[in-house]
Amino acid sequence: MTSGHDAEPSRQYPPATTPEELDHLVEVIKDWAIGNGLAVRTPPAVISSEADPTRITAVPAPVTLFPTAFPRQAFLQGQKAQNAYNELVIDGDDFVRDLWAVHETVKSEGYTQPLSLGLFRSDYMVHEHKSSESPTAQAKQVEFNTIAASFGGLSVYASRLHNFLAKTEYPLLGQPLAPGTLDLPANNTIEGLAGGIEAAYHAYGDSELGHDKCVIFLVQGGERNVFDQRHLEYQISKSSPTIPVFRLAFTDIMKHTSIAKSPKRQLLYTLPRNENRVFEVAVVYMRGGYGPDDYPNQQTWDARCHLERSHAIKCPTVLTQVAGIKKVQQVLATPRPSSEPSILSKFIKDDTPSAIALWNTFTNIYPMDTSDVGLEARRKALDPEQCVDYVLKPQREGGGNNIYGSAIPGFLKTVPEAHWNSYILMELIKAPAENNFILRNGAIEKGRVISELGVYGTCLWNQETGEVIRNEQAGWLLRTKGEESQEGGVAAGYGCMDSVSLT
């Protein structure tokens, strides 16, 4: 993408705009975003920590000036598949092994809480299948997030921003978009995700120790994406009677929580600002703990085990987190001979609507192990001509970890071959590009963009009986990036918030 006003805008959509119109839109968006909480803490690149030592400043979250055109068929396909993905979640690197070790430790002692909560997000890109008659757009899964699936809060406000502009600003452009021209779907992600947490809170039951119950948001220190999380907190706090919600840094788990000396091992939270107030934790919602950087020492692993062995409902448990590891996605999606049953059939019967919905979202994913399929994947990854059609992914969450195309052979040469099996090789989804403008830190970028659709789901289930108590599609997110950018994570600094204009 380019900066400023020098590039030629789209001839159709978004409409042609003058520099004066763009400047006016930027002013409107900046004020609306700050006024409504479509914001992030100011990045150090904009204001240094020395200039803002108490972290009181915020800036608008990166966002598009117009909602991006998105195929209706692919949008509905992603939403339709979400409940099936929720139900589907029931060997790797050191991080995966350490997560599994936490599960084994608690299993040996015995779990006391059978209920598990998942706030999931399945990410898709549009793949255009060229046929002899007309191209068809399909949603193909990029990954499935089982922990700290972010931007549900900000996604709602990106949708509200574009709805506001469609009513007040787009009709006044020199090439106007009349009210009702854009098909902007409703976005109720905040209510959907908060509803999942509230359902788990009530399913926990009354405190047997006589304490008030609470929900803990487990967060990373220095979190810039705090407003995204706060929108969920504020929604939960609207409940009647009020559900207390507290934020706890991952590094402070052992400092402010304890486990009751009772058979159920209830998790107790002591309010730091008033140590006379002790709450029983009904739900732990993890917005940290998803990557190796959250576990710099044994004390942090002990803290995760401390939570896992407690009676609080975890969102997620370590088992659910492991289920989101990309290696599991690869095992489910790797093509198999027609004579052999699919791995997916162990969880969902073949030829059912749920199985068909899932298969239709899969793209080709291969192991990097020493199986026949894995050896063939290694050959493709090392081939300078074939590697350009693939992305190499490690088994962990968060943007910025993937290796793309021609960079794969050189990267693999830096990794011991014994560690290659902790990666998967995924066929690149070549999404069609659209035109749009991105506002980031006060500057306009414009050009060709590609988008990634995230579909949220909530699932509350009993791990002992298999009973599914709640399984709902819970809203959506659209993240957009410049066509030349390979990663799409907003928090990782690559993409921006967006919303959908259905076509």
HELIX and SHEET records of a PDB file:
HELIX    1   1 PRO A   19  ASN A   36  1                                  18    
HELIX    2   2 ARG A   72  LEU A   88  1                                  17    
HELIX    3   3 ASP A   94  GLU A  109  1                                  16    
HELIX    4   4 GLY A  152  THR A  168  1                                  17    
HELIX    5   5 TYR A  170  LEU A  172  5                                   3    
HELIX    6   6 THR A  189  TYR A  204  1                                  16    
HELIX    7   7 VAL A  226  SER A  237  1                                  12    
HELIX    8   8 PHE A  250  ASP A  252  5                                   3    
HELIX    9   9 ILE A  253  HIS A  256  1                                   4    
HELIX   10  10 PRO A  292  ASP A  294  5                                   3    
HELIX   11  11 GLN A  298  GLU A  308  1                                  11    
HELIX   12  12 VAL A  318  ALA A  323  1                                   6    
HELIX   13  13 LYS A  326  ALA A  333  1                                   8    
HELIX   14  14 ILE A  343  LYS A  346  5                                   4    
HELIX   15  15 PRO A  353  TRP A  359  1                                   7    
HELIX   16  16 ASP A  372  LEU A  382  1                                  11    
HELIX   17  17 CYS A  387  ASP A  389  5                                   3    
HELIX   18  18 GLY A  405  ALA A  407  5                                   3    
HELIX   19  19 ILE A  408  LEU A  412  1                                   5    
HELIX   20  20 GLU A  417  SER A  422  5                                   6    
SHEET    1   A 4 THR A   2  SER A   3  0                                        
SHEET    2   A 4 ALA A 443  ASN A 462 -1                                        
SHEET    3   A 4 LEU A 115  HIS A 129 -1                                        
SHEET    4   A 4 THR A 136  ASN A 145 -1                                        
SHEET    1   B 4 THR A   2  SER A   3  0                                        
SHEET    2   B 4 ALA A 443  ASN A 462 -1                                        
SHEET    3   B 4 GLU A 434  ARG A 440 -1                                        
SHEET    4   B 4 VAL A  63  THR A  64 -1                                        
SHEET    1   C 4 THR A   2  SER A   3  0                                        
SHEET    2   C 4 ALA A 443  ASN A 462 -1                                        
SHEET    3   C 4 VAL A 468  GLY A 482 -1                                        
SHEET    4   C 4 CYS A 496  ASP A 498 -1                                        
SHEET    1   D 2 ALA A  39  ARG A  41  0                                        
SHEET    2   D 2 ALA A  58  PRO A  60 -1                                        
SHEET    1   E 2 THR A  68  PHE A  70  0                                        
SHEET    2   E 2 VAL A 500  LEU A 502  1                                        
SHEET    1   F 5 VAL A 245  ALA A 249  0                                        
SHEET    2   F 5 ASP A 212  VAL A 219  1                                        
SHEET    3   F 5 VAL A 278  MET A 286  1                                        
SHEET    4   F 5 LEU A 267  THR A 270 -1                                        
SHEET    5   F 5 THR A 257  ILE A 259 -1                                        
SHEET    1   G 4 VAL A 245  ALA A 249  0                                        
SHEET    2   G 4 ASP A 212  VAL A 219  1                                        
SHEET    3   G 4 VAL A 278  MET A 286  1                                        
SHEET    4   G 4 ILE A 313  CYS A 315  1                                        
SHEET    1   H 4 ILE A 365  PRO A 367  0                                        
SHEET    2   H 4 TYR A 423  GLU A 427 -1                                        
SHEET    3   H 4 TYR A 390  PRO A 394 -1                                        
SHEET    4   H 4 ILE A 403  TYR A 404 -1                                        
END                                                                             
